[in-house]
Amino acid sequence: MTLILALDFGGTKLAATVVNAGAREWLGYDRSLSPAASNASTDLKIMRSLIKSVLQDRKPAAIGVSFGGPVNATTGTVRLSHHVCGWENIPLQQLLEQEYGVPASVDNDANVAALGEFRYGAGKSHNNLFYITVSTGVGGGWILDGKPWRGAEGMAGEIGHMVVDPTGPICLCGKRGCVERLASGPYMAEDAREELQRGGGEVIRNLVGGNLELITGKVVSEAAAQGDELAQELLERSAWGLGVGIGNVANLINPQLFVLGGSVTKAGERWWKVIHKTARKTALPEVNFEIVPAALGDDAPLWGAVALAEDLLQ
């Protein structure tokens, strides 16, 4: 059997798996959270340990890599990570090929997850789809006419930095009211902490035992489900921002399908309803599209990495 090694360098977690080419079941899987003060060297060290754990002295035929940040997919060079320092211009593909002696392919996590959902998940019957990950950040990946589409320099799909509220709060990228600034988990948590300084949000407070530093996007979602008005307001604003982005993208490129993955998509029915309503209201009435959850869940980037590696063996 032909062994494939698939790697996922996420914003907050690292994962590695091995699978036989053509099979749909992990032969080995290991993951680790990235330390709070992590950098490129730390992440690479942890990933080497995960690789050793899943390979168990076997040699893969090819390596596919999903990376949480902009990547030059032609050369496999990481441009930077928005969440982990030290990744500027790291030739990750070259490093892996030299270390393991097999071909490797590296791409941005949203592009890779889009490929995973297209080949093996929610997008199997659609030739034109846009995958959106809503988690630590917000990113997107295209499949157009059955093939990944990365744009002129690999930067297509950055829906997270589409401005939907020019008077909104400032994003890490420097612009105001980006989709990511409104919709991502860490920013929802940050907004919750700010609002709680002014009072309210009792359910959120109780969930973290009064320690506001423990608030996460997940805590906001849980509080909203328990009826906390502030949490519901923040969740609805998140869904509204993403819904406006989706409606605009639908008008511009006209994909058949939007596939949504990432931790924030587990926020509950109310979040999904606001997204559907806002996207439909933003898009032209003649523009038809569906919005569905990712079928592969958190494993979409890893399955996409498997697809990248399988393509190297064609």
URGIGI-V431602 format. One record per run of one state. SS is the DSSP state (H for helix, E for strand, - for the rest). FROM is the first residue (numbers start at 1). LEN is the number of residues. If there is no record, write none. Layout:
BEGIN
ss:SS from:FROM len:LEN
ss:SS from:FROM len:LEN
END
This chain:
BEGIN
ss:- from:1 len:2
ss:E from:3 len:7
ss:- from:10 len:3
ss:E from:13 len:8
ss:- from:21 len:7
ss:E from:28 len:6
ss:- from:34 len:5
ss:E from:39 len:1
ss:H from:40 len:16
ss:- from:56 len:6
ss:E from:62 len:6
ss:- from:68 len:3
ss:E from:71 len:2
ss:- from:73 len:4
ss:E from:77 len:2
ss:- from:79 len:6
ss:E from:85 len:1
ss:- from:86 len:4
ss:E from:90 len:1
ss:- from:91 len:1
ss:H from:92 len:9
ss:- from:101 len:2
ss:E from:103 len:6
ss:H from:109 len:12
ss:- from:121 len:8
ss:E from:129 len:6
ss:- from:135 len:3
ss:E from:138 len:7
ss:- from:145 len:2
ss:E from:147 len:3
ss:- from:150 len:9
ss:H from:159 len:3
ss:- from:162 len:1
ss:E from:163 len:1
ss:- from:164 len:6
ss:E from:170 len:1
ss:- from:171 len:5
ss:E from:176 len:1
ss:- from:177 len:1
ss:E from:178 len:1
ss:H from:179 len:5
ss:- from:184 len:1
ss:H from:185 len:12
ss:- from:197 len:5
ss:H from:202 len:6
ss:- from:208 len:4
ss:H from:212 len:3
ss:- from:215 len:2
ss:H from:217 len:9
ss:- from:226 len:3
ss:H from:229 len:25
ss:- from:254 len:3
ss:E from:257 len:5
ss:- from:262 len:1
ss:H from:263 len:4
ss:- from:267 len:2
ss:H from:269 len:14
ss:- from:283 len:7
ss:E from:290 len:4
ss:- from:294 len:3
ss:H from:297 len:16
ss:- from:313 len:2
END
